[in-house]
Amino acid sequence: MNDITVLLRAAGLGDAAAAEAVVALLYADLQKLAHSRMRQSGHLTLLDATGLVHESYLRLYSKLHKADGEQQQQDFPDRKHFLAYASRVMHNIVIDMVRARQAARHGGEFEHVTLNTAVAELPPQGDDEILRVHEALAELAEMDPRLAQVVEMRYFGGLLEAEIAQTLGVTERTVQRDWQKARLFLSMALKA
């Protein structure tokens, strides 16, 4: 077992010092994820990559500690699982910011949106598109959670197929097939 794995397990058991050490050791990887996420959201957030990493750390820390200060267990068996979780947290931060901005713009009410754009390799360009993709991804997660995980890790986290396969415990070919299925589903969902 390497040092990161030991630290991740300790952090998962609520060791705050271990959690800080993990973030310090994986800071460059977290920055890479954040830069990828920021390229996809463009000007849509007020955060920069560093702010996104720090906000992610705060959410991770709050997940490891209950409101009463008691620690709770979170399982991060290795670096890949931690980075997959971090990519999901970063995705959620951007979605939360977009929703908050829309709520403010629309007097606190969400506007009903019709899904009518296709998923492409290019990132969403506006608040509405980001929310459409997010809603379609949530629908996909209800049907097939692994397909949604592949999309989150690849599209939002920037992980390679080999990294995704290792994290999910499947072959690279399975990840490729999952990616194709997920893209087809999201494309159809966004055209509806």
N, C-alpha and C positions, 0 to 999 in steps of 0.2 A: 504494500500500500504506500502511495506517495504522500508527501506532506499536505498537498491540497485536499486529498481524500480524507485524511485524518482531521484536518481543520474543518472541512465541510460537515463531517459527522459530529464534531464537537459543537459547531454552530447550530446544526440541526437539533441538538439536545439543549440548546439555549445558551451556550457559552458566548457571551457578547464579545469577549476579547478574540475568540476564534473567528467570529463573524467579521470583525474589523480586519483581522489578518487576511481572511479570504478576499475581501474587497481590495485590500492593498496589493495582494499577489495577483489578482485577476483584473486589476484596474485597467490595464491596456486592452484586455479582451472586452471589458464592459464598455470602454470608450469606442471600440470598433463596432459593437452592437448599437451603441447610441448614435454613432455617425451614420450607420446604415438606416436606422429608424428615422433620423432627422432628414436624410436624403429623400426618404419616402414621404415624409410629411411636409417637407419644404418650409415655407413661411407660416405654416398653420399653427405652430406653437410659439409661445414666448420663450421657451427654453432653448438653450444651446445643448450640445452633446454633453458637456460637463454637468450642466444643470439636470439633464435627464438621468445621468448616472447617479448623481447625488439624491435625486428624488426617488429613484429606484432603491437605493440603499435605505432610505428612510422607510419606505414601504416594507422592505424585507425585514428591517429591524422591528417594525411594529408588528409584523406577522409572527416573529419569534417571541414577542413579549405581549402578554395579555394586558388589558387595561389596568388590572390591579397590580402590575409589576411582576406577576408570576410568569415563568418561562414556559413555553409550549414547544413540543417537538415538531420539527419539519425535516423531511428526508431529502437530503442532497447527497446521493451516494458517490458522485464524482463530478468533475469539472463540467462535463457536457450537460449533465442534468441541471446543474446550477445555472449555466449559461442559457439553457432552454427556458428555465423559470424566469431568468432575468429578461429575456426577450419578450416573454408574455407580460411581465410587469411593465416594461417600457411601452409595449403596445397599449396596455390599459391606461397608462398615464396620458398618452396622446389622445386616446378616445375620450377620457374624462375631461381633458382640456377643451376638446372640440365641443362636447356636449355642454359644458359650462358656458362657453362662448355663445353657442346657439341659444341656450336658455336665456341668457342676458339679452341677446338680440331680439328674441321673440317674446319678451315679457314673461319669461319663466315657463313658457309652454313649448313643447316640442311640436314641430310641424310634421304632418303626415307626409312621408316621402315614398314615391313610387320608384321601384328599382328598375332602371332602364339602361345601365351601362354595362359593358363587358369587362371582365377581368383581363388585364394584360400584364406584361412584365413591367410596364411603366407604373409608377406609384399614382395613387389617387391625387387629384389636383385641388380638391375643395373639401370643405367641411362635410357637405352632403355626401360626396363620394366616399369619404373615409367611413362615415356612419353606415352607408349602404354595404360596403365591404364587410364591416364589423358585424352587421346584422346577418348577412349571408353566411359569414363564418360561424356565428352562433348557431344558426340553423343547421349547418353542416356538422357542428360538434354534437348536436342532439342525435343526428343520424349515424355518424361514424366519428367518434372522438379521435381516433388515430389520424384520420385524414386531416382533421382540423389542427392537430399537433404538427403534422408535416408542414402545413401552410404557415403556421405561426413560426416554426423554427426556420423555415427556408425564406419565406417572404419578409417576415418582420424581424427575424433574428439574424438573417444572413448566414446561417450555418450551411455547410456543404452536405451533399447527400450522404457521404461516408459518415460524417459526424451525426447526422440525424439517424441513420441506420444503427449506429453504435448506441446512441441514447435510447432508442426505442426497442433495441434488441431484435431487429429485423435485418434482412439483406438490403443492399443498395438497390437492387432491382425492385424489391417491394416498395421502397421509398419512391422510386421513379414511377411505378404504377400508381401509387397513392397520390403523387403529385399530379399525374395526368387526370385521375378521377376527380380530385379536388378542384382542379382548374375547370374541368367540364361542368361540374356541379355549380361552382360559383358563377361561371359564365351564364349558365341557364338561369340561375337565381336572379342575377342582376339584370337580365333582359326581360324578366317577367313584369 
